[in-house]
Every structure is written in structure tokens, then in C-alpha cells.
Amino acid sequence: MLSSTVYLHPRRTLTATWDLEPDVPRLVDYREHDPATKLDLLIPVDHEASVVVGCAHWFVHAYPSSSASNAMRRTFELEEVCGLDATIGTELECHHESPSGLTWNSLVVVAPDRLDLSGNNLSSGSAPISDLSVDIRLALLSTPPQRHAWVLCGRRGSRFIAVVISPQHVPSVILTHERDQDAPFERIVLSALDSIRTRFDLDIRHVMLFGDYLTVPMIDDLKVTLRRSDIKSTRLQPFRAVDSALDSSTAGKILSRAHVIAPIMSAAIPRLLL
């Protein structure tokens, strides 16, 4: 069975076709397209498809609540603050409960009003999903559970993202903000870790890096800095869990950019979970 991912990255549209019949998903085709290309030209009519959208089409809404009022507060936040229909639901919800009983809630929402897919023939199984939710799922799949909390850090577009993964191996906090274009990535990561340590009383010992504009020198510099604080750093590399039928040059290109284009694995995730 063949299944495709279409990743609507803001700088390019990526398509990946996966053979899900083998025990290990196999990447059989990978292409890059102009962002203006219509989806109905990219998705074969006989393929199931996963459509992944970039940060222009989703947002994270975070708020504190008491455990007793959480359900009512969630409805209020979605309908009154975000202007959404609370019955439609969210893509991902994370919760971190403090010892005082206060819960920090993070909601990932693909915003219908920010997403224009008119003129595209999407099947009923192709509801768009955010690249952030795919990044998080792949980070969890490619990393064994830790005894301590750890953080997934990176950029999508102009947005910096820090996701706290709990010892239960689930996302518990998602922090996002528009990145200061003049601020070095290293400083932003260190600031995020300091904020997590202060606000949530978490001692972070592992950071996984991912996302746009992340270069090898940036990763190397950050590794040295974090090592001084006894913090391990790694790069999101989920493609080790799959096979490839592509030529060595293309396969090598994908591996080197894995932290950027990881969401093309979206269609393969259900097979990896079996």
C-alpha cells in the first residue's frame, strides 16, 4: 500500500511517497515543488495522503487553570479567546500540573481561517495537521523514555518552539514565541531552558534540536555550551527508523536535512506504531 505526505513548508512544498507493506516503512519517492503548486497535482488519486501545514496555519494557545475549573476554562479559552468552536476540538493538548494544583495547558490548533486549501481535492482522510505535532510524535518515536524531563527545541518559520517531554514520555508544556531575528539561536535556547526551569521547576538534562534554519555549526556550538551545564544535546533524526529505495545522493540529502524535513514522515507514522 502506498501513502503520501504533502508538506506545505513555507519555502517549498515537499512530497514523499511511502510503501507501507514491508515491516519497516520504505520511502520510494521524494520531490520538492514550488509552494504555489496545487495539492490536486501532487496527490495521486489512488493514494492515501497526509497533508502537513507550516506555522502560518497553526498556533499554540497556553493558559493556566485550576484542576476544578479546567473543562469550563478550556471552552472559554477556545471560544472566547481564540474565537473557535470548542466542539471541533484541538490537534494536541498538553497539561503540566504544579505541586500547588495549578495546571498549565497548551493547545495546538490548526486554524481554519488561516488555511486556504480551496481548489484542492482533498480526500476525507486528508485533514491537514501541523508540522509541530508531527515533529513531536517523531521525537517521541525516535527517543526512548527518559527518567527526567527533556526538551524539544527549534524553529518553524519565524516561530521558536520549546516542547517539554515528561518522564511519562508525553508532551507536557509547549512554549512558542516569535523569534527575534537578531538574537543568536544559542541564546534563545538557553533563555527557553532558563524559563522552563524557573516557571515549571524542571531540571532539564537533554535537549533535542529540530526545525528550520538550523545548521551544523549552530548545533556544534550549542552542544559545547550545553555540555558545560551537563546537558546532553541531540538532533532530531527519525529517518533511522525507516528504509529508503532512493538513490544514495537523495537519501544522503534527506538524512542531512532530517531535522528540517522530518514531517514528510507523517504518512509513515501509523505503520511505525504497529
C-alpha positions as CSV (number, residue, x, y, z in Angstrom):
1,M,0.0,0.0,0.0
2,L,1.3,3.4,-1.0
3,S,0.7,6.5,1.1
4,S,1.9,10.1,0.5
5,T,2.8,13.0,2.6
6,V,2.5,16.6,1.3
7,Y,4.3,19.0,3.5
8,L,3.3,22.6,2.8
9,H,6.5,24.2,4.1
10,P,6.5,28.0,3.5
11,R,9.7,27.9,1.4
12,R,8.9,24.8,-0.6
13,T,6.3,22.1,-0.9
14,L,7.6,18.6,-0.3
15,T,6.1,15.3,-1.3
16,A,7.1,11.9,-0.1
17,T,5.6,8.5,-1.1
18,W,5.9,5.6,1.3
19,D,5.4,1.9,0.8
20,L,3.7,0.7,4.0
21,E,3.6,-3.0,3.0
22,P,7.0,-4.0,4.4
23,D,7.6,-4.4,8.1
24,V,9.6,-1.2,8.0
25,P,8.1,1.8,6.0
26,R,10.1,2.4,2.8
27,L,10.5,5.8,1.2
28,V,10.1,5.3,-2.5
29,D,9.8,8.8,-3.8
30,Y,10.7,12.3,-2.7
31,R,10.2,15.6,-4.6
32,E,10.4,19.4,-4.0
33,H,7.9,21.7,-5.6
34,D,7.1,25.4,-5.9
35,P,4.9,26.4,-2.9
36,A,2.2,27.6,-5.3
37,T,1.6,24.1,-6.7
38,K,-2.0,22.9,-6.2
39,L,-2.4,19.8,-4.0
40,D,-4.6,18.0,-6.5
41,L,-1.5,18.0,-8.8
42,L,0.6,16.4,-6.0
43,I,-1.5,13.7,-4.6
44,P,-2.1,10.6,-6.7
45,V,-5.8,9.8,-6.8
46,D,-5.2,6.2,-5.7
47,H,-3.0,7.2,-2.7
48,E,-4.0,7.9,0.9
49,A,-2.4,11.2,1.8
50,S,-1.3,13.2,4.9
51,V,-1.2,16.9,4.4
52,V,1.1,18.7,6.8
53,V,1.0,22.5,7.1
54,G,3.6,25.0,8.3
55,C,3.4,27.5,11.2
56,A,1.4,30.1,9.2
57,H,-1.6,27.7,9.5
58,W,-1.5,26.8,13.2
59,F,-1.0,28.3,16.6
60,V,-0.4,27.3,20.2
61,H,-2.6,28.8,22.9
62,A,-1.5,28.4,26.5
63,Y,-3.2,29.3,29.8
64,P,-3.2,28.3,33.5
65,S,-6.2,26.8,35.2
66,S,-7.2,25.1,38.4
67,S,-8.0,21.4,38.1
68,A,-11.6,22.0,39.3
69,S,-12.3,24.5,36.5
70,N,-10.3,23.0,33.7
71,A,-13.1,21.8,31.4
72,M,-15.1,25.1,31.6
73,R,-11.9,27.1,31.3
74,R,-10.9,25.2,28.1
75,T,-14.2,26.0,26.5
76,F,-13.8,29.7,27.4
77,E,-10.3,29.9,26.1
78,L,-11.2,28.2,22.7
79,E,-14.4,30.1,22.1
80,E,-13.9,33.5,23.7
81,V,-10.2,34.0,23.4
82,C,-9.4,32.0,20.2
83,G,-12.7,32.5,18.5
84,L,-13.1,28.8,17.7
85,D,-15.8,26.3,18.1
86,A,-14.8,24.2,21.1
87,T,-16.7,21.2,19.9
88,I,-14.4,20.9,16.9
89,G,-11.5,20.1,19.2
90,T,-7.8,20.7,19.1
91,E,-5.0,18.8,17.4
92,L,-2.9,18.3,20.5
93,E,-3.4,19.2,24.2
94,C,-0.7,19.2,26.8
95,H,-1.0,19.7,30.6
96,H,1.5,20.2,33.3
97,E,0.3,20.2,36.9
98,S,2.3,22.0,39.5
99,P,2.5,20.9,43.2
100,S,0.2,23.8,44.0
101,G,-2.6,22.3,41.9
102,L,-2.3,24.9,39.1
103,T,-2.4,23.3,35.6
104,W,-0.5,24.8,32.7
105,N,-2.4,23.9,29.5
106,S,-1.0,24.1,25.9
107,L,-3.4,23.7,23.0
108,V,-2.2,23.2,19.4
109,V,-4.8,24.3,16.9
110,V,-4.8,24.2,13.1
111,A,-6.7,27.4,12.4
112,P,-9.4,27.0,9.7
113,D,-9.4,30.8,9.0
114,R,-5.6,30.7,8.3
115,L,-5.8,27.7,6.0
116,D,-6.9,28.2,2.4
117,L,-7.0,24.9,0.5
118,S,-9.7,26.0,-1.9
119,G,-9.4,24.4,-5.3
120,N,-7.6,21.3,-3.9
121,N,-9.3,17.9,-4.0
122,L,-8.6,16.5,-0.5
123,S,-10.0,13.2,0.5
124,S,-11.9,12.8,3.7
125,G,-8.8,11.2,5.3
126,S,-6.6,14.2,4.5
127,A,-7.4,16.7,7.2
128,P,-4.4,19.0,7.5
129,I,-2.2,18.5,10.5
130,S,0.6,20.8,11.9
131,D,4.2,20.2,11.3
132,L,4.7,20.8,15.0
133,S,2.5,17.8,16.0
134,V,4.4,15.6,13.6
135,D,7.8,16.8,14.9
136,I,6.6,16.0,18.4
137,R,5.4,12.5,17.5
138,L,8.6,11.7,15.7
139,A,10.8,13.0,18.6
140,L,8.9,10.6,20.9
141,L,9.2,7.7,18.4
142,S,13.0,8.2,17.9
143,T,13.9,8.7,21.6
144,P,13.4,6.1,24.4
145,P,11.6,7.2,27.6
146,Q,13.9,9.2,29.9
147,R,13.9,9.2,33.7
148,H,13.8,13.0,33.6
149,A,12.0,15.7,31.6
150,W,13.7,16.8,28.4
151,V,13.0,19.5,25.8
152,L,12.5,19.6,22.0
153,C,13.8,23.0,20.8
154,G,13.7,24.6,17.4
155,R,12.1,26.9,14.9
156,R,9.3,26.6,12.4
157,G,9.3,29.7,10.2
158,S,9.7,32.8,12.4
159,R,8.4,31.0,15.5
160,F,10.7,29.5,18.2
161,I,9.3,26.4,19.9
162,A,10.2,24.6,23.1
163,V,8.3,21.4,24.0
164,V,8.8,19.8,27.4
165,I,8.6,16.0,27.3
166,S,7.7,14.5,30.7
167,P,9.2,11.3,32.3
168,Q,5.9,9.7,31.2
169,H,7.1,10.3,27.6
170,V,4.3,12.7,26.7
171,P,4.5,16.4,25.9
172,S,3.5,18.4,29.0
173,V,4.3,22.0,28.0
174,I,4.6,23.9,24.7
175,L,6.1,27.3,24.6
176,T,6.2,29.4,21.4
177,H,7.1,33.0,20.6
178,E,8.1,35.0,17.5
179,R,11.9,34.8,17.2
180,D,14.0,37.9,17.4
181,Q,15.8,37.8,14.1
182,D,18.9,39.4,15.6
183,A,19.2,37.0,18.6
184,P,21.5,34.0,18.2
185,F,19.8,30.6,18.3
186,E,22.1,29.6,21.1
187,R,20.9,32.5,23.3
188,I,17.3,31.7,22.5
189,V,17.6,28.1,23.5
190,L,19.4,29.0,26.8
191,S,16.7,31.6,27.6
192,A,14.0,29.0,27.0
193,L,15.7,26.4,29.2
194,D,16.0,29.1,32.0
195,S,12.3,30.0,31.6
196,I,11.3,26.3,31.9
197,R,13.5,25.8,34.9
198,T,12.1,28.9,36.6
199,R,8.4,28.6,35.7
200,F,7.9,24.9,36.0
201,D,10.7,23.9,38.4
202,L,12.1,21.3,36.0
203,D,15.7,20.2,35.8
204,I,16.4,19.6,32.1
205,R,19.3,17.3,31.1
206,H,18.5,16.6,27.5
207,V,17.7,18.9,24.6
208,M,16.7,17.7,21.1
209,L,17.2,20.2,18.3
210,F,15.0,20.5,15.2
211,G,13.5,22.8,12.7
212,D,14.2,25.5,10.1
213,Y,17.5,27.4,9.7
214,L,19.4,25.0,12.0
215,T,22.9,24.4,10.7
216,V,25.7,22.0,11.7
217,P,27.9,24.9,13.2
218,M,24.9,26.0,15.3
219,I,24.3,22.5,16.5
220,D,28.0,22.1,17.4
221,D,28.3,25.4,19.2
222,L,25.2,24.6,21.2
223,K,26.5,21.2,22.1
224,V,29.6,22.7,23.6
225,T,27.7,25.3,25.6
226,L,25.1,22.8,26.9
227,R,27.8,20.3,27.8
228,R,29.2,22.8,30.3
229,S,25.9,22.6,32.2
230,D,25.8,18.8,32.0
231,I,23.0,18.9,29.4
232,K,23.1,16.4,26.5
233,S,22.0,17.7,23.1
234,T,21.0,15.7,20.0
235,R,19.4,16.4,16.6
236,L,16.0,15.1,15.5
237,Q,16.9,12.2,13.2
238,P,13.8,10.0,12.8
239,F,14.8,8.5,9.4
240,R,16.8,5.8,11.1
241,A,13.5,4.1,11.8
242,V,12.6,3.7,8.1
243,D,14.0,2.3,4.9
244,S,14.7,4.1,1.6
245,A,14.5,3.0,-2.0
246,L,16.0,6.2,-3.2
247,D,19.5,6.8,-4.8
248,S,22.3,7.4,-2.3
249,S,22.6,11.1,-3.2
250,T,18.9,11.8,-2.5
251,A,18.9,9.6,0.6
252,G,22.0,11.4,2.0
253,K,20.4,14.8,1.3
254,I,17.4,13.8,3.3
255,L,19.4,12.5,6.2
256,S,21.4,15.7,6.4
257,R,18.2,17.8,6.5
258,A,16.2,15.4,8.7
259,H,15.7,18.0,11.4
260,V,14.1,20.3,8.8
261,I,12.0,17.9,6.7
262,A,11.1,15.3,9.3
263,P,7.3,16.0,8.8
264,I,7.5,14.2,5.4
265,M,7.4,11.0,7.6
266,S,3.8,11.8,8.6
267,A,2.2,9.1,6.4
268,A,4.6,6.5,7.8
269,I,3.9,7.1,11.5
270,P,0.8,4.8,11.7
271,R,3.0,1.9,10.3
272,L,5.8,2.7,12.8
273,L,3.3,2.5,15.7
274,L,2.2,-1.1,14.8
